[in-house]
């Protein structure tokens, strides 16, 4: 085994062997956890990323031996439970990821432990419900019901009940349900008919709306459609869709991930074969199809087709600009913008595409940009759970401070959940945001579109 410090090669990801019975061998998993934890303890570069690492290092430092062998194996779960699979340790910090001989993949080691825990029935029913985004969305689009549910969920009594029954922190921001779903309010296809392919981009877009856009903030989806229409890019809303599976992945519920994959991949593969770019407006959903599903189902051709056709909105739009096919007739100044890059955008390895778009807009109209590249701490359900919400606020504190720099006119993040979490944190810090808007909304405004 090499004792060289770090990797000089690009990280490579191994497929997740979750179909193998040995994957669920708890003894073998704990042996691997001990090996990984020992390497992490000796390095400690990731201490500032999330609560998993401080939890691990405190356990080691407070043990009788001061080493990993002195930590009670039962306490390993404390480390596992703090991991929300942001992937930043793997992608930005760890010098021992494959192809290094030590072959350290902290997030996927945590995923294995989570899968064992879930399969053993040791995940609280409230956590399972929170991860069932399609279930939450059943009420969206029914105006009277939505208004009642949203009003009730804002009361202290309801939040106490949610805390007790679902383990949702009473102070955590929670998304409201939309009175009209995106999929029911959007035109099934755009007006543009001429397909103009570029060197980097297909000339037509299939929009996968995602649970969040469909049920909670349909305006984000409508803004995407308006930007596509303005640029004469034909679009369709995908025929049908299910949750991408990311909330289930974070729980270790891999069988549910497979069910969602079985519902989505055949539909999306059809669009991929027909030459459509597939675009989602939620980074976690995009990452799911680009990375996690391909690693869980590495031998499936349709999965690879979808992976290769999948785009983040700004990845697509910036590439469209490089193809000379994006309009730059921006009319409205955006002023001072504090922009947050979410973890699940960073680990897509596509570069700072949203930042590039803001800078492009700034060549025509006024945009004073402040970019913050650090985890907000929200991480889906992690940011709302009773036991982890305080950690989520702690992790996000440097972001809250950085986003408030120069008193921005608007704060924004590709991850709408992170945006709201940051706004809450800034409010608590006494530096409330003047406005919060998604980057697609800001691009639509910059074009002067209603």
C-alpha positions in Angstrom: 0.0 0.0 0.0 1.4 3.4 -1.0 2.1 5.9 1.8 2.2 8.8 -0.6 0.2 11.9 0.5 -2.8 12.4 -1.6 -3.8 11.9 -5.2 -2.5 13.5 -8.3 -5.2 11.9 -10.4 -8.8 12.8 -11.0 -11.1 11.0 -8.5 -13.0 8.0 -9.9 -16.2 6.6 -8.4 -16.9 2.9 -8.0 -20.3 1.4 -8.6 -22.4 0.8 -5.4 -22.7 -3.0 -5.0 -26.0 -2.7 -3.1 -27.6 -5.7 -4.8 -24.9 -8.0 -3.2 -26.0 -9.6 0.1 -22.6 -8.8 1.5 -23.3 -5.1 1.2 -25.7 -5.5 4.2 -23.3 -7.4 6.4 -23.1 -5.1 9.4 -19.9 -6.6 10.8 -18.1 -6.1 7.5 -19.5 -2.6 7.2 -18.3 -1.7 10.7 -14.8 -3.0 9.8 -14.8 -0.7 6.8 -16.1 2.2 8.9 -13.2 1.7 11.3 -10.7 1.7 8.5 -12.2 4.9 7.0 -12.5 6.6 10.3 -8.9 5.9 11.2 -7.7 7.5 8.0 -10.0 10.5 8.5 -8.8 10.8 12.1 -5.2 11.0 10.9 -5.9 13.6 8.3 -8.8 15.9 9.6 -8.9 18.1 6.5 -12.7 17.8 6.4 -13.4 19.0 9.9 -15.1 22.2 8.7 -17.4 20.6 6.2 -20.2 19.1 8.2 -21.1 17.7 11.6 -20.0 14.1 10.8 -16.3 15.0 11.1 -16.4 17.0 14.4 -18.6 14.2 15.8 -16.0 11.6 14.8 -13.0 13.5 16.0 -14.7 14.3 19.4 -15.4 10.6 19.9 -11.8 9.7 19.1 -10.3 12.5 21.3 -12.6 11.6 24.2 -11.9 7.9 24.0 -9.5 6.1 26.4 -6.9 5.4 23.7 -7.3 8.7 21.8 -7.5 6.6 18.7 -10.4 5.1 16.7 -10.0 1.7 18.4 -11.1 3.3 21.6 -14.5 4.4 20.2 -17.5 2.3 21.0 -18.8 0.8 17.8 -22.3 1.8 18.7 -21.2 5.4 18.5 -20.3 5.0 14.9 -24.0 5.6 14.1 -23.6 9.1 15.6 -21.2 9.9 12.7 -23.4 8.1 10.1 -26.5 10.1 11.1 -24.8 13.4 10.6 -23.9 12.7 7.0 -26.3 14.0 4.4 -24.4 12.8 1.3 -23.4 16.3 0.1 -20.2 14.6 -1.4 -18.0 17.6 -0.7 -15.5 15.6 1.3 -15.1 13.3 -1.6 -15.0 15.9 -4.4 -13.1 18.8 -2.8 -11.1 17.8 0.3 -10.1 14.1 0.6 -6.7 13.2 -0.8 -7.3 9.5 -0.5 -10.2 8.9 -2.9 -9.8 6.3 -5.7 -7.6 5.7 -7.6 -5.5 6.2 -4.5 -4.7 2.8 -3.0 -6.5 3.6 0.2 -9.7 3.8 -1.8 -11.6 6.1 0.6 -15.2 7.1 -0.3 -16.7 8.5 2.8 -20.1 9.4 1.5 -20.7 6.0 0.0 -19.4 4.2 3.1 -22.0 6.3 5.0 -24.6 5.3 2.4 -23.9 1.6 3.0 -24.4 2.1 6.8 -27.6 4.0 6.2 -28.9 1.2 3.9 -28.1 -1.4 6.6 -29.9 0.8 9.2 -32.9 1.3 7.0 -33.2 -2.4 6.0 -33.1 -3.3 9.7 -36.1 -1.1 10.3 -34.3 1.4 12.5 -35.4 4.6 10.7 -38.1 6.6 12.4 -41.5 6.7 10.6 -41.3 10.5 10.6 -38.1 10.5 8.7 -39.6 8.1 6.1 -42.6 10.4 5.7 -40.4 13.5 5.3 -38.5 11.7 2.4 -41.8 10.9 0.7 -42.1 14.0 -1.4 -44.7 12.6 -3.8 -46.9 11.9 -0.8 -46.6 15.5 0.4 -47.5 16.8 -3.0 -50.9 15.1 -3.2 -52.5 18.1 -1.6 -50.8 20.6 -3.9 -53.1 22.2 -6.5 -56.3 22.0 -4.4 -56.6 25.7 -3.4 -58.9 25.5 -0.3 -57.0 22.5 1.1 -53.6 24.1 0.4 -54.5 27.3 2.0 -55.8 25.5 5.1 -52.7 23.2 5.3 -50.3 26.1 4.8 -52.1 28.2 7.5 -52.2 25.4 10.0 -48.6 24.5 9.4 -47.6 28.0 10.4 -49.2 27.8 13.8 -47.2 27.0 17.0 -49.6 24.2 17.9 -49.2 22.5 14.6 -45.4 22.8 14.7 -45.4 21.2 18.2 -47.4 18.4 16.8 -45.0 18.0 13.9 -42.1 18.0 16.3 -43.6 15.2 18.3 -44.9 13.1 15.5 -42.5 13.7 12.7 -39.4 15.1 14.5 -39.6 18.3 12.6 -38.0 21.2 14.5 -40.5 23.8 15.4 -38.3 26.7 14.3 -37.2 25.2 10.9 -38.4 26.8 7.7 -40.8 24.5 5.9 -41.9 24.9 2.2 -45.5 25.8 1.5 -47.7 23.9 -0.9 -48.6 25.6 -4.2 -52.2 26.3 -5.0 -51.6 25.2 -8.6 -49.0 22.6 -9.5 -46.4 23.4 -12.2 -47.4 20.5 -14.4 -51.0 21.5 -14.5 -50.3 25.2 -15.0 -47.6 25.0 -17.7 -48.1 24.5 -21.4 -47.1 21.0 -22.3 -44.9 22.3 -25.1 -43.5 25.6 -26.2 -44.4 27.8 -29.2 -41.0 27.5 -30.8 -40.8 24.9 -33.5 -37.4 25.4 -35.2 -34.7 23.1 -33.6 -31.2 24.6 -33.8 -28.6 22.3 -32.4 -25.3 23.7 -31.3 -21.9 22.0 -31.0 -22.4 21.6 -27.2 -26.2 21.7 -26.9 -29.2 19.9 -28.4 -31.6 22.5 -29.7 -34.7 21.3 -27.8 -35.3 20.7 -24.1 -37.4 18.2 -22.1 -38.2 19.7 -18.7 -38.2 17.3 -15.7 -40.1 19.6 -13.2 -39.0 17.9 -9.9 -41.2 17.5 -6.8 -40.2 20.8 -5.4 -41.0 22.9 -8.4 -44.2 21.0 -9.2 -45.6 21.1 -5.6 -44.0 24.0 -3.9 -42.5 26.7 -6.1 -43.9 26.3 -9.6 -42.8 29.9 -10.4 -39.2 28.6 -10.8 -40.4 26.2 -13.5 -42.4 28.9 -15.3 -39.4 31.2 -15.3 -37.3 28.4 -16.9 -40.0 28.0 -19.6 -40.0 31.8 -20.2 -36.2 31.9 -20.6 -36.4 29.0 -23.1 -39.2 30.6 -25.1 -37.3 33.9 -25.2 -34.4 32.1 -26.8 -36.6 30.3 -29.3 -35.7 26.9 -27.8 -38.5 24.3 -28.3 -39.5 22.5 -25.0 -41.8 19.9 -23.7 -42.8 18.9 -20.2 -41.8 15.3 -19.8 -44.9 13.0 -20.2 -44.8 11.8 -16.6 -42.4 11.8 -13.7 -41.8 10.4 -10.2 -39.5 11.7 -7.5 -35.8 11.5 -8.5 -35.2 9.4 -5.4 -32.6 11.7 -3.6 -34.6 12.0 -0.4 -34.8 8.2 -0.3 -31.1 7.8 -1.0 -30.3 10.0 2.0 -32.2 7.6 4.2 -30.5 4.5 2.7 -33.9 3.4 1.3 -32.3 2.0 -1.9 -35.3 -0.2 -2.8 -37.5 3.0 -3.0 -34.8 4.6 -5.1 -35.1 1.7 -7.5 -38.9 2.1 -7.7 -38.5 5.8 -8.6 -35.8 4.9 -11.1 -38.1 2.3 -12.7 -40.8 5.0 -13.1 -38.5 7.7 -14.5 -35.7 6.2 -16.6 -37.9 4.6 -19.4 -39.7 7.9 -19.9 -36.5 10.0 -19.8 -34.6 7.6 -22.0 -37.1 8.0 -24.7 -36.4 11.8 -24.8 -32.7 11.1 -24.7 -32.9 8.9 -27.7 -34.9 11.5 -29.6 -32.1 14.1 -29.0 -33.6 16.2 -26.3 -31.6 17.9 -23.6 -33.2 16.9 -20.2 -33.2 19.9 -17.8 -34.1 19.9 -14.1 -34.2 23.1 -11.9 -33.1 21.4 -8.7 -29.4 20.5 -8.3 -30.1 17.4 -6.2 -32.4 16.0 -8.8 -29.9 16.7 -11.6 -27.1 15.1 -9.6 -29.3 12.0 -8.9 -29.6 11.3 -12.7 -26.0 12.3 -13.5 -24.2 10.4 -10.7 -26.1 8.4 -8.1 -28.5 6.4 -10.3 -25.7 5.5 -12.7 -23.5 4.3 -9.8 -26.4 2.2 -8.4 -27.3 0.7 -11.8 -24.0 0.8 -13.7 -24.9 -1.8 -16.4 -28.1 -0.2 -17.7 -27.9 1.4 -21.1 -31.0 3.6 -20.5 -29.5 5.0 -17.3 -26.4 6.0 -19.2 -28.5 7.6 -22.0 -30.3 9.7 -19.4 -27.1 10.6 -17.6 -25.5 11.9 -20.8 -28.6 13.9 -21.7 -29.1 15.5 -18.3 -28.3 19.2 -17.8 -28.4 21.8 -15.0 -30.3 24.8 -16.4 -27.3 27.1 -16.4 -25.0 24.4 -17.6 -27.3 24.2 -20.6 -27.8 28.0 -21.0 -24.1 28.8 -20.7 -23.2 26.1 -23.2 -25.9 27.5 -25.5 -24.2 30.9 -25.2 -20.8 29.3 -26.2 -22.6 27.8 -29.2 -23.5 31.4 -30.1 -27.2 30.6 -29.7 -28.3 32.5 -26.5 -29.8 36.0 -26.7 -28.0 38.6 -24.6 -30.7 41.3 -24.9 -30.9 41.9 -21.1 -32.8 45.0 -20.2 -33.2 45.2 -16.4 -30.5 45.7 -13.8 -30.3 43.2 -11.0 -28.3 45.4 -8.6 -26.3 43.7 -5.8 -26.7 40.0 -5.9 -25.4 37.5 -3.3 -25.2 34.1 -5.0 -24.8 30.8 -3.2 -23.4 27.8 -5.0 -25.1 24.6 -3.5 -23.1 21.5 -2.8 -25.0 19.4 -5.3 -24.2 21.9 -8.0 -20.5 21.9 -7.1 -20.1 18.1 -7.3 -21.6 17.9 -10.8 -18.1 18.9 -12.1 -19.6 21.5 -14.5 -17.9 24.6 -13.2 -19.6 27.8 -11.9 -22.1 28.0 -14.7 -24.7 30.1 -12.8 -22.0 32.6 -11.8 -20.9 32.7 -15.4 -24.5 33.6 -16.4 -24.7 36.4 -13.9 -21.4 37.8 -15.2 -22.7 37.6 -18.8 -25.8 39.5 -17.7 -23.5 42.0 -16.0 -21.9 42.9 -19.4 -25.2 44.5 -20.5 -26.9 45.6 -17.3 -25.8 46.4 -13.7 -25.0 43.3 -11.7 -22.7 43.5 -8.6 -22.1 39.9 -7.8 -21.0 38.3 -4.5 -20.4 34.6 -4.8 -20.4 32.3 -1.8 -19.1 28.7 -2.3 -19.8 26.9 0.9 -22.4 24.4 2.3 -25.5 26.2 3.6 -26.2 23.3 6.0 -29.8 22.7 4.8 -29.3 19.4 2.9 -32.9 18.5 2.3 -34.5 16.9 5.4 -31.4 17.4 7.5 -32.2 21.1 7.9 -35.7 20.5 9.3 -35.3 17.5 11.6 -35.4 18.2 15.3 -32.1 16.7 16.1 -30.2 18.2 13.2 -31.7 21.6 12.6 -29.4 23.3 15.1 -26.4 21.7 13.4 -27.8 22.9 10.0 -27.9 26.5 11.4 -24.4 26.1 12.8 -22.9 24.8 9.5 -24.6 27.6 7.6 -23.5 30.4 9.9 -20.4 31.4 7.7 -22.7 31.4 4.7 -25.3 33.6 6.4 -22.5 36.1 7.2 -20.9 36.0 3.7 -24.2 36.4 1.9 -25.0 39.6 3.9 -21.8 41.3 2.5 -22.5 44.8 1.1 -26.2 44.5 2.0 -27.4 42.8 -1.3 -30.6 43.7 -3.0 -31.3 40.0 -3.5 -29.9 36.7 -2.4 -30.1 33.6 -4.5 -29.2 29.9 -4.7 -29.7 27.3 -7.4 -31.1 25.2 -4.5 -34.4 26.9 -3.5 -34.3 25.0 -0.1 -30.8 26.4 0.6 -32.0 29.9 -0.3 -34.8 29.8 2.2 -32.5 28.3 4.9 -30.0 31.1 4.2 -32.7 33.7 4.4 -33.8 32.3 7.8 -30.2 32.3 9.0 -29.6 35.9 7.9 -32.8 37.0 9.6 -31.7 35.3 12.9 -28.3 37.0 12.6 -29.9 40.4 12.3 -29.0 40.9 8.7 -32.2 40.0 6.9 -32.2 39.6 3.2 -34.1 42.3 1.3 -35.3 39.8 -1.2 -34.9 36.1 -2.2 -35.2 34.8 -5.7 -34.1 31.8 -7.7 -31.4 32.5 -10.4 -33.8 31.5 -13.1 -36.2 34.2 -11.8 -33.4 36.7 -11.9 -32.5 35.8 -15.4 -36.1 36.1 -16.5 -36.2 39.6 -14.9 -33.0 40.6 -16.5 -34.5 39.8 -19.9 -37.4 42.1 -18.9 -39.9 39.2 -19.2 -43.2 39.2 -17.3 
